[in-house]
Amino acid sequence: MTDPSRNRAWIEVDFDALRGNFELLQRSAGRHARVLPMVKADAYGVGARAVVTALELLDPVGYGVATAAEGIALRGWGIDREVIVFAPLPPGDVGPAAAYGLTVTVSDLAALARWVEAGQTWPGLSFHVEIDTGMGRAGFDWRECLHWAPEVLSLAGEVVRWSGVFTHFHSADTAEAAATTTQWARFQDALAQLPVSREDLVVHAANSAASARWPEFAADMVRAGIFLYGGSAAEPGVSCLRPLPVVSVYARVVLVRDVPPGSSVGYGATHVARGWERWATVAIGYGDGLPRSLGNRGHMLVRGRRVPIVGRISMDMTVVDITGLDDVGPGEIATVIGRSGDETIAVDEVAEAAGTISYEILTGFTPRLPRLERERE
Ligand SMILES: *Cc1c(COP(=O)(O)O)cnc(C)c1O
């Protein structure tokens, strides 16, 4: 039997490029800082298990996730490195997180009290303190350090270990650099007031964009997500390290027809052929995670040629105008993200056309698309 996984639509992951991106960031961060791969949301849709398996070869300091369940899944795959959960835990998740030895991030004293309580049952637990320097969604206020920090220390007592402190940048990817340098200064301000010695804490701030742009903000650890998966870490024009592409998305052409002038395509008949056109129906739609907003806006590559998406995207099918391309028939590969001949569609281009960010494109691909290892050329 031939492998059916490339029959319809699929994702290919270049694990060498993934590791290459990790090493690019590690070199830029310097010898004193470690790269913490963020593998939340199924490693940004790429497939966490395969990503972690690939990264294990590089001996990362640990992994970052967003939920207790994601951390517990890592334990199930045999990962016993540090796993840090980077979103405030719903109270019901505290017990499971503790039972699997995850490290939590703490933004208020009530959450710390719950962690301390779990620590009575599960000895050896740690936590990192988040400091809010402007992101606003989590963290203790950077201006109130003298108020909360001593309370954190005494509440933790000998039960759970305060092992790290961090902040999160809100605009490291934008041309405006001042916002990030301001947040960094606030973070330094707060650090100087902590009642814990700097040497006893893992200090971290940088996400991909900050790591790719400001190696001097690497501190002890950088939290790298999108860069590992090949998403551009910053706006075009911003000078920074750029990642290797990691993710390609392909789908098969399933039907080709020559249509006369006046023919319409898709729900709402939003595209009407002006002359004779050749349309190819491609087996991918919004049910696969191809954003519906790409209707009449996005492109695919067929035989190295950039061809426009015509009409609205359906749940399971998308039509491209391949007028002028001969000999294209069912089974031909259409490239949604990736390279074909001399042409490339980057995940950032798709995001831009869809009015969103690469993160949402990657995490949006549904389980209908198998995630496959890229075959070496
Ligand atoms: C997701 C996340 C990151 C990674 O962000 P990227 O922009 O993908 O590098 C870093 N830190 C925290 C707290 C996160 O939640």
The ligand as a Gaussian input file, in Angstrom:
#p B3LYP/6-31G(d) Opt

LIG

0 1
 C        3.921000      32.263000      23.775000
 C        4.844000      32.974000      24.673000
 C        6.144000      33.271000      24.248000
 C        6.648000      33.002000      22.855000
 O        6.315000      34.090000      22.027000
 P        6.866000      34.131000      20.527000
 O        6.499000      35.487000      20.072000
 O        6.118000      33.064000      19.798000
 O        8.305000      33.870000      20.594000
 C        7.002000      33.848000      25.171000
 N        6.592000      34.138000      26.426000
 C        5.350000      33.876000      26.852000
 C        4.972000      34.227000      28.241000
 C        4.430000      33.306000      25.994000
 O        3.195000      33.067000      26.413000

